[in-house]
Amino acid sequence: MSAGEVSSMRYASLVIAGLVVAALAGTATGPVRADEPGAETAARSTLAQWIETEKVIARERSEWAEAKDLLEQRIALLEGELADVEARQAEAEQGLAEVDRRGHDVRREEASLREAARGLEEALERLEPRIRSLVDRLPVPLRQKIAPLAARLPRDGAGSSLTLSQRYQNVIGVINEVDKFEQAVTVTNELRELADGSTAEVRTLYVGLGQAYYVTLDGASAGVGRPGPDGWSWSAEPAIATDVAGAIAIYENEDAPAWVTLPVRIEP
């Protein structure tokens, strides 16, 4: 039932109540004649009751109008609050849907990363033994330089406590140092066993990782070194002592550049 219908019914009931009061006032004393004693007093009493009834009706009507305005304002306020709550609820539901979607994307990316990590680990498990085998065949000065990195390579069949990133850094570090040595000429001092079984300090000139030459400090003995499956092998060639010493002197800027002939053997 609407507010207007309630107001109309309430107003009608008050009017009916006023008519009833008036009727009762008339019937209580019977028909009043103007010339009867007290007729004027009865008329005034009836009029006063009617006026009071009208006042009550007017007051009730005013109070109801005020109450109706307040009620309508309250309803409008509640409707606004309800709309705001519904909007926030819809926004929250949309946010939850976005969080759920992002969570799905994160889980999918995580699964992809795990799969990639497994592939990287499998590649490392194949690569690390090959790197360790290579290290064992490198010349002594290069092995000494990469020893800290090589020591972190896992032994065959042994696990590693390092992360994938650390293991790859080791492998890449070894490969970089090997590549640098391969692309350069290196001269070092080493101890080498000579043909007569004695050990002497020699100057060794490495031409990358393919060939090396040594000469004793007194220039009395010399030889050639070559890489092999079990490491480097050295053979004495005393006849090249002067040429090796000359090549080292030129490399270290002790002599002017000149043409030097040294023996080279290329393995098939």
LUMTOR-664808 format. One line per 8 residues: number of its first residue (from 1); their letters; for each residue x, y negated, z of C-alpha. Coordinates in steps of 0.1 Angstrom, whole numbers, plus 2048, in hexadecimal, padded with zeros to 3 digits. Example, Ala and Ser with C-alpha at 12.3 -4.5 7.8 and 13.67 -1.06 7.14 Angstrom:
// residues 2
1> as> 87B 82D 84E ~ 889 80B 847 $
// end
This chain:
// residues 268
1> msagevss> 800 800 800 ~ 80E 7DE 7F6 ~ 813 7C0 80E ~ 7F7 7AD 7FC ~ 7DE 7C9 801 ~ 7E6 7CA 826 ~ 7E2 7A4 82A ~ 7C0 7A5 818 $
9> mryaslvi> 7B3 7C1 82E ~ 7C0 7AF 84E ~ 7AF 78E 843 ~ 78E 7A0 83B ~ 78E 7B1 85D ~ 793 78F 86F ~ 776 77F 85B ~ 760 79C 863 $
17> aglvvaal> 76A 799 888 ~ 760 774 887 ~ 73E 77B 878 ~ 737 796 891 ~ 740 77D 8AD ~ 728 764 89E ~ 70D 77D 89A ~ 710 78A 8BE $
25> agtatgpv> 70F 766 8CA ~ 6EE 761 8B8 ~ 6DE 781 8C2 ~ 6E9 77F 8E6 ~ 6D0 763 8EE ~ 6B8 769 8D2 ~ 6AE 74F 8B8 ~ 6B6 72D 8C5 $
33> radepgae> 69F 711 8BF ~ 6AB 6ED 8BE ~ 691 6E2 8D8 ~ 699 6FE 8F0 ~ 6AF 6F6 90F ~ 6D3 6FF 909 ~ 6D0 701 8E4 ~ 6EB 6E8 8DE $
41> taarstla> 702 6F9 8F6 ~ 6FD 71B 8E5 ~ 704 70B 8C3 ~ 724 6FB 8D0 ~ 72F 71C 8DF ~ 729 72F 8BE ~ 73B 714 8AA ~ 759 715 8C3 $
49> qwietekv> 75B 73B 8BE ~ 75A 737 898 ~ 775 71D 899 ~ 78B 733 8B0 ~ 786 750 898 ~ 791 73A 87B ~ 7B0 72F 88F ~ 7B8 754 896 $
57> iarersew> 7B4 75C 871 ~ 7CA 73F 867 ~ 7E5 748 880 ~ 7E5 76C 876 ~ 7E6 762 851 ~ 804 74B 858 ~ 816 765 86D ~ 811 77F 853 $
65> aeakdlle> 81D 768 837 ~ 83D 762 84B ~ 841 787 853 ~ 83B 78F 82F ~ 857 777 824 ~ 86F 785 83D ~ 866 7A8 833 ~ 86B 7A1 80E $
73> qrialleg> 88C 790 816 ~ 897 7AE 82A ~ 88C 7C6 80E ~ 8A0 7B2 7F5 ~ 8BE 7B2 80B ~ 8BB 7D8 811 ~ 8B7 7DD 7EB ~ 8D7 7C9 7E5 $
81> eladvear> 8EA 7DC 7FF ~ 8DD 7FD 7F1 ~ 8E8 7F2 7CE ~ 90B 7E9 7DC ~ 90E 80B 7ED ~ 903 81D 7CE ~ 91D 809 7B9 ~ 938 811 7D2 $
89> qaeaeqgl> 92E 836 7D3 ~ 92F 837 7AD ~ 951 827 7AE ~ 95D 840 7C8 ~ 950 85D 7B3 ~ 962 84F 795 ~ 982 84B 7A9 ~ 97F 86F 7B6 $
97> aevdrrgh> 97A 87A 792 ~ 99A 867 788 ~ 9AD 876 7A5 ~ 9A1 899 79B ~ 9AC 893 777 ~ 9CE 886 781 ~ 9D2 8A3 799 ~ 9CB 8BA 77C $
105> dvrreeas> 9E4 8A8 766 ~ 9FE 8A9 782 ~ 9F8 8CF 787 ~ 9FB 8D5 762 ~ A1B 8C0 760 ~ A29 8D2 77E ~ A23 8F4 76D ~ A34 8E7 74E $
113> lreaargl> A52 8DB 762 ~ A54 8FC 774 ~ A54 90E 753 ~ A6F 8F7 745 ~ A84 8FC 765 ~ A81 922 760 ~ A8E 91E 73D ~ AAB 908 748 $
121> eealerle> AB4 920 764 ~ AB4 93D 74B ~ ACB 929 734 ~ AE2 921 751 ~ AE4 946 75A ~ AF1 94D 737 ~ B07 92F 735 ~ B19 930 757 $
129> prirslvd> B2A 952 752 ~ B37 946 730 ~ B45 926 73F ~ B56 939 75B ~ B65 951 741 ~ B71 933 72D ~ B81 923 74C ~ B96 942 751 $
137> rlpvplrq> BA5 93E 72E ~ BAD 919 730 ~ BD1 90C 735 ~ BDD 906 758 ~ BDC 8E0 759 ~ BB8 8E0 74D ~ BAD 8FB 765 ~ BBC 8E7 781 $
145> kiaplaar> BA9 8C8 777 ~ B87 8D9 775 ~ B8D 8F0 793 ~ B74 8DD 7AA ~ B58 8E1 790 ~ B61 905 787 ~ B61 90F 7AC ~ B3C 906 7AD $
153> lprdgags> B33 91D 791 ~ B21 93C 79F ~ B33 95D 79C ~ B24 979 786 ~ B04 986 796 ~ B06 96D 7B3 ~ AEC 952 7B9 ~ AF2 92D 7BE $
161> sltlsqry> AE7 916 7D9 ~ AEA 8F8 7C2 ~ ACC 8E8 7B0 ~ AC7 8EC 78B ~ AD3 8C8 787 ~ AF3 8CE 79A ~ AFA 8EE 787 ~ AF6 8DC 766 $
169> qnvigvin> B0C 8C0 771 ~ B28 8DA 778 ~ B24 8EA 756 ~ B23 8C9 744 ~ B41 8BD 758 ~ B56 8DB 74E ~ B4C 8D8 72A ~ B54 8B3 729 $
177> evdkfeqa> B77 8B8 737 ~ B7D 8D5 71F ~ B72 8C0 702 ~ B89 8A3 70D ~ BA7 8BA 70F ~ B9F 8C9 6ED ~ B9E 8A7 6DC ~ BBF 89B 6EB $
185> vtvtnelr> BE5 8A2 6ED ~ BEF 8A9 711 ~ C12 8AB 720 ~ C18 8BB 742 ~ C34 8C9 758 ~ C2F 8EE 760 ~ C43 90B 76D ~ C47 927 753 $
193> eladgsta> C57 949 752 ~ C72 94A 737 ~ C7D 966 721 ~ C99 971 739 ~ C80 974 755 ~ C8A 954 768 ~ C71 938 770 ~ C79 915 766 $
201> evrtlyvg> C67 8F3 765 ~ C5C 8EB 742 ~ C4C 8CE 72F ~ C2D 8DB 71D ~ C1C 8CA 700 ~ BF8 8D5 6FA ~ BE8 8CE 6D8 ~ BC4 8D0 6E3 $
209> lgqayyvt> BBB 8F4 6EC ~ BC9 904 6CD ~ BEF 902 6D2 ~ C0A 8F9 6EB ~ C30 8F5 6EC ~ C48 8F5 709 ~ C6C 8EC 70E ~ C81 8EE 72D $
217> ldgasagv> C8E 8CE 73D ~ CB2 8D6 731 ~ CA6 8DE 70E ~ CB5 900 70E ~ C95 914 70A ~ C74 90E 6F9 ~ C55 921 6EE ~ C32 921 6E1 $
225> grpgpdgw> C11 928 6F3 ~ BF0 933 6E4 ~ BCE 93A 6F3 ~ BC0 95E 6F3 ~ BA4 972 702 ~ BB7 977 722 ~ BC5 954 725 ~ BE3 943 716 $
233> swsaepai> C01 957 70B ~ C24 949 707 ~ C41 954 6F1 ~ C64 947 6F1 ~ C71 934 6D2 ~ C92 923 6DB ~ C96 915 6B8 ~ C7A 8FC 6BC $
241> atdvagai> C88 8ED 6DD ~ C95 8CD 6CC ~ C75 8C8 6B9 ~ C5F 8CD 6D7 ~ C74 8B5 6EC ~ C72 89B 6D0 ~ C4C 89E 6CC ~ C48 899 6F2 $
249> aiyeneda> C5F 87A 6F1 ~ C4B 86B 6D4 ~ C2A 872 6E6 ~ C37 860 705 ~ C44 843 6F1 ~ C68 84B 6FA ~ C72 84F 6D5 ~ C66 83E 6B5 $
257> pawvtlpv> C4B 851 6A1 ~ C5A 86B 68A ~ C50 88A 677 ~ C53 8A9 68D ~ C4D 8CD 681 ~ C40 8E6 699 ~ C34 90A 693 ~ C0E 90F 692 $
265> riep> BFC 92F 690 ~ BD6 930 68A ~ BC4 94E 696 ~ BA9 95B 67E $
// end
